Amino acid sequence: MRLHNKLVAAALAAAMTTAGVGVLAATAPIAASAATAPTAINVTMSSKAISLSTTSIPAGNVVFNVKSVKGDHELQLLQLHSGYSKQQAEKDINAAFQGNKAAVKRVDTNITWLGGVDAPAGHPGTVAVPLKAGSYFAVDQDSNAVTPFDVVSATANYRTLYPNAYFTTKGNEFHPHTSLALPKGGWVKFHNNAEEPHMFVLQHVKQSTTNKDVQDYIASGSQQPPSWGLRESAGAAVISPGQTEVFNYHLPAGKYLVACFWPSIQTGQPHFAMGMYKLVELS
């Protein structure tokens, strides 16, 4: 079972170091021609690079089609706030995932986390996120790769994604607005109406897994994969409070754990360790 709290910490810190991420560019984004506006942005990910079909993206509900050349990669979109340096971001991300609550607060408030999607090789992902004009970064949660891009003032006629499941967060809990019996493939709308960033991870588990099994695992403090965890997983990357993303997944039928591994501003622990999870059925 992948513990995304560790993956996010290592990958984002390394990516920022590699790219020399700094404060947002002061120059205003240029306007784009509506005639050439894309209906989706194609993203190709590898362990060394993230390639976007354009790095000057029209604003709107931007659709990203993400594929990996090899291995498992996860697109994370983010924006650094003005005055928050890459050195401080790198330091804070590392400290936040070691339980430093002051660092968690800085990471929560000085970076706008805009979502993304998991896209292992052979299983492309699609995610739609609303983006305004400005400067952003595309980061790989699973490698050092990072690419800056601009969102420009013109809007585009992006593809509309119609979710068949809708989840929100409140009080560090998942709140499904649909049945916990979900299709094994489809679209999820994930809105963060809590006070902290959250991620949405779907992890395949044994059919016999119960809430007590999960609670016992949390109470054990183990960093090893649980005995009830299976290989398959999917999910969406981190979104800040007030943000929304729509993403797709294609998984085998069965029982799944929906969980968030972002560190808590209150305790420094991953939200999962504080009980932010649900068991759901995919059929």
C-alpha positions as CSV (number, residue, x, y, z in Angstrom):
1,M,0.0,0.0,0.0
2,R,1.5,3.3,-1.0
3,L,1.7,5.8,1.8
4,H,1.2,9.0,-0.2
5,N,2.3,11.2,2.7
6,K,5.9,10.0,2.2
7,L,5.7,10.1,-1.6
8,V,4.4,13.7,-1.7
9,A,7.1,14.9,0.7
10,A,10.0,13.4,-1.2
11,A,8.8,14.1,-4.7
12,L,7.7,17.7,-4.3
13,A,10.8,18.7,-2.3
14,A,13.1,17.2,-4.9
15,A,11.1,18.6,-7.8
16,M,11.3,22.1,-6.4
17,T,15.1,21.8,-5.8
18,T,15.6,20.5,-9.4
19,A,13.6,23.2,-11.0
20,G,14.6,26.1,-8.9
21,V,11.0,27.0,-8.1
22,G,10.7,30.5,-6.8
23,V,8.0,33.1,-6.3
24,L,5.4,33.7,-8.9
25,A,6.4,35.6,-12.0
26,A,5.4,39.2,-11.9
27,T,4.7,39.5,-15.6
28,A,1.0,39.3,-16.6
29,P,0.0,36.2,-18.7
30,I,-0.7,37.0,-22.4
31,A,-4.0,36.5,-24.1
32,A,-4.6,33.4,-26.2
33,S,-6.5,33.1,-29.5
34,A,-9.9,31.5,-29.1
35,A,-9.4,30.0,-32.6
36,T,-6.4,28.0,-31.4
37,A,-7.7,27.2,-27.9
38,P,-7.4,23.5,-27.0
39,T,-10.2,21.2,-25.7
40,A,-7.7,19.4,-23.5
41,I,-4.0,19.6,-22.4
42,N,-2.0,16.5,-23.1
43,V,0.6,15.7,-20.4
44,T,3.3,13.0,-20.8
45,M,5.2,12.1,-17.7
46,S,8.5,10.2,-17.1
47,S,10.9,10.1,-14.2
48,K,12.9,12.9,-15.7
49,A,10.4,15.2,-17.3
50,I,6.8,16.4,-17.6
51,S,5.8,17.4,-21.2
52,L,2.7,19.5,-21.8
53,S,1.2,20.0,-25.2
54,T,1.4,23.7,-24.5
55,T,2.8,25.7,-21.6
56,S,0.5,28.7,-22.3
57,I,-2.9,27.3,-21.3
58,P,-6.2,29.1,-21.7
59,A,-8.1,29.7,-18.5
60,G,-11.2,27.9,-17.5
61,N,-12.1,24.4,-16.3
62,V,-8.9,23.0,-17.7
63,V,-8.8,19.3,-18.7
64,F,-5.5,17.5,-18.5
65,N,-5.1,14.1,-20.2
66,V,-2.1,12.5,-18.4
67,K,-0.1,9.4,-19.5
68,S,3.1,7.9,-18.2
69,V,6.0,6.7,-20.4
70,K,7.0,4.1,-17.9
71,G,6.2,3.3,-14.3
72,D,3.7,5.0,-11.9
73,H,3.5,8.8,-12.0
74,E,1.0,11.3,-10.5
75,L,0.4,14.8,-11.7
76,Q,0.2,17.5,-9.0
77,L,-0.7,21.0,-10.0
78,L,0.2,23.9,-7.6
79,Q,0.9,27.6,-7.3
80,L,3.3,29.3,-4.9
81,H,2.1,32.4,-3.3
82,S,4.0,35.7,-3.8
83,G,6.9,36.1,-1.4
84,Y,7.1,32.3,-0.6
85,S,10.5,31.2,-1.8
86,K,11.4,27.8,-3.2
87,Q,14.0,27.4,-0.4
88,Q,11.3,27.9,2.3
89,A,8.8,25.7,0.4
90,E,11.3,22.8,0.1
91,K,12.2,23.1,3.8
92,D,8.6,23.3,4.9
93,I,7.4,20.3,2.8
94,N,10.1,18.1,4.3
95,A,9.4,19.3,7.8
96,A,5.6,19.0,7.4
97,F,5.8,15.3,6.6
98,Q,7.9,14.8,9.7
99,G,5.1,16.1,11.8
100,N,6.2,19.8,12.2
101,K,2.9,21.6,12.7
102,A,4.4,25.1,12.1
103,A,5.7,23.8,8.7
104,V,2.3,22.2,7.9
105,K,0.7,25.6,8.5
106,R,3.1,27.3,6.1
107,V,2.7,24.7,3.4
108,D,-1.1,24.8,3.8
109,T,-1.3,28.6,3.5
110,N,1.6,29.5,1.1
111,I,0.9,27.0,-1.6
112,T,-2.4,26.6,-3.4
113,W,-2.8,22.9,-4.2
114,L,-4.8,22.5,-7.3
115,G,-5.2,18.7,-7.7
116,G,-4.1,16.2,-10.3
117,V,-4.4,12.5,-11.1
118,D,-2.6,9.2,-10.8
119,A,-1.5,7.8,-14.2
120,P,0.5,4.6,-14.1
121,A,1.9,3.3,-17.4
122,G,-0.8,1.9,-19.6
123,H,-3.5,3.5,-17.6
124,P,-3.8,7.2,-18.6
125,G,-5.7,9.6,-16.3
126,T,-7.8,12.6,-16.9
127,V,-8.5,15.5,-14.5
128,A,-10.3,18.8,-14.8
129,V,-9.4,21.7,-12.5
130,P,-10.6,25.4,-12.7
131,L,-7.6,27.6,-13.3
132,K,-7.4,31.4,-13.5
133,A,-4.7,33.4,-15.3
134,G,-1.4,33.1,-13.6
135,S,1.8,31.1,-13.2
136,Y,1.7,27.5,-12.1
137,F,3.8,24.3,-11.8
138,A,3.1,20.7,-12.8
139,V,4.9,18.3,-10.4
140,D,5.3,14.6,-10.4
141,Q,4.6,13.1,-7.0
142,D,6.7,10.0,-7.9
143,S,9.9,11.6,-9.3
144,N,11.9,14.8,-9.5
145,A,10.2,16.0,-12.7
146,V,8.6,19.5,-12.7
147,T,7.4,21.9,-15.4
148,P,6.3,25.5,-15.1
149,F,3.4,26.7,-17.1
150,D,1.2,29.8,-17.6
151,V,-2.5,30.1,-17.7
152,V,-3.6,33.0,-20.0
153,S,-6.6,35.2,-19.9
154,A,-8.5,33.7,-22.9
155,T,-10.9,30.9,-22.1
156,A,-11.2,27.6,-24.0
157,N,-14.1,25.3,-24.8
158,Y,-12.8,22.4,-22.6
159,R,-14.4,19.1,-22.5
160,T,-17.1,18.8,-19.8
161,L,-16.6,15.8,-17.5
162,Y,-19.8,14.4,-15.9
163,P,-19.1,12.7,-12.5
164,N,-21.0,9.7,-11.3
165,A,-19.7,10.1,-7.8
166,Y,-19.3,13.2,-5.6
167,F,-17.3,13.5,-2.5
168,T,-16.7,16.5,-0.2
169,T,-14.6,17.0,2.9
170,K,-15.6,18.6,6.2
171,G,-14.0,18.3,9.6
172,N,-11.3,16.0,8.1
173,E,-13.9,13.5,7.0
174,F,-15.1,12.3,3.6
175,H,-18.7,13.0,2.9
176,P,-20.0,11.0,-0.1
177,H,-23.0,12.6,-1.8
178,T,-23.7,9.3,-3.7
179,S,-24.0,5.7,-2.6
180,L,-20.9,4.0,-1.3
181,A,-21.4,1.4,-4.0
182,L,-19.5,3.0,-6.9
183,P,-18.9,1.8,-10.5
184,K,-15.5,0.2,-11.0
185,G,-14.7,2.9,-13.6
186,G,-16.0,6.4,-13.8
187,W,-15.6,10.0,-12.8
188,V,-15.4,11.5,-9.3
189,K,-16.0,15.1,-8.4
190,F,-13.9,15.9,-5.3
191,H,-14.5,19.3,-3.5
192,N,-12.6,20.4,-0.5
193,N,-14.8,22.4,1.8
194,A,-12.7,21.7,4.9
195,E,-10.1,24.0,6.4
196,E,-7.0,22.0,5.3
197,P,-5.7,20.5,2.1
198,H,-6.8,17.0,1.3
199,M,-6.1,14.2,-1.3
200,F,-8.3,11.4,-2.5
201,V,-6.7,7.9,-2.6
202,L,-8.6,4.8,-3.7
203,Q,-6.7,1.7,-2.4
204,H,-7.9,-1.8,-3.1
205,V,-8.2,-4.0,0.0
206,K,-9.3,-7.5,0.7
207,Q,-13.0,-8.1,0.7
208,S,-13.0,-9.1,4.3
209,T,-11.5,-5.8,5.5
210,T,-13.5,-4.1,8.2
211,N,-13.3,-0.7,9.9
212,K,-11.8,-2.5,12.9
213,D,-9.0,-3.8,10.7
214,V,-8.2,-0.3,9.5
215,Q,-8.5,1.2,13.0
216,D,-6.2,-1.6,14.4
217,Y,-3.6,-0.8,11.7
218,I,-3.7,2.9,12.6
219,A,-3.4,2.2,16.3
220,S,-0.4,-0.1,15.6
221,G,1.6,2.9,14.3
222,S,3.0,0.5,11.6
223,Q,4.8,1.9,8.5
224,Q,4.6,-1.4,6.8
225,P,1.9,-2.3,4.2
226,P,-1.2,-3.8,6.0
227,S,-2.0,-7.4,5.5
228,W,-5.3,-6.5,4.0
229,G,-3.9,-4.2,1.4
230,L,-3.9,-5.2,-2.3
231,R,-1.9,-3.8,-5.2
232,E,-4.4,-1.7,-7.2
233,S,-4.9,2.0,-6.4
234,A,-5.9,5.2,-8.0
235,G,-6.7,8.7,-6.9
236,A,-6.5,12.4,-7.2
237,A,-3.7,14.7,-6.0
238,V,-3.9,17.3,-3.2
239,I,-6.4,20.2,-3.3
240,S,-6.5,23.2,-1.0
241,P,-9.7,24.4,0.7
242,G,-12.3,25.7,-1.7
243,Q,-10.8,23.8,-4.7
244,T,-12.5,21.2,-6.9
245,E,-11.3,18.6,-9.2
246,V,-13.0,15.9,-11.4
247,F,-10.9,12.8,-12.2
248,N,-11.3,9.4,-13.6
249,Y,-10.4,5.9,-12.4
250,H,-10.5,2.3,-13.8
251,L,-10.1,-0.4,-11.2
252,P,-11.1,-4.0,-10.6
253,A,-14.4,-4.5,-8.7
254,G,-14.1,-5.0,-5.0
255,K,-13.7,-3.2,-1.7
256,Y,-11.6,0.0,-1.5
257,L,-10.3,2.3,1.1
258,V,-10.8,6.0,0.4
259,A,-8.1,7.9,2.4
260,C,-6.2,11.1,2.8
261,F,-2.6,11.1,3.9
262,W,-2.0,14.9,4.1
263,P,-0.5,16.0,7.4
264,S,-2.8,17.6,10.0
265,I,-2.2,21.2,11.0
266,Q,-3.5,20.2,14.5
267,T,-1.4,17.1,15.2
268,G,1.2,16.7,12.4
269,Q,-0.1,13.2,11.7
270,P,-1.5,12.1,8.4
271,H,-5.3,12.7,8.2
272,F,-5.6,8.9,7.7
273,A,-4.2,8.3,11.1
274,M,-6.9,10.6,12.6
275,G,-9.6,8.5,11.0
276,M,-10.0,10.2,7.6
277,Y,-11.0,7.2,5.5
278,K,-14.0,5.3,4.3
279,L,-14.5,1.7,3.0
280,V,-16.4,1.7,-0.3
281,E,-17.5,-1.0,-2.9
282,L,-16.7,-0.8,-6.6
283,S,-18.8,-3.0,-8.8
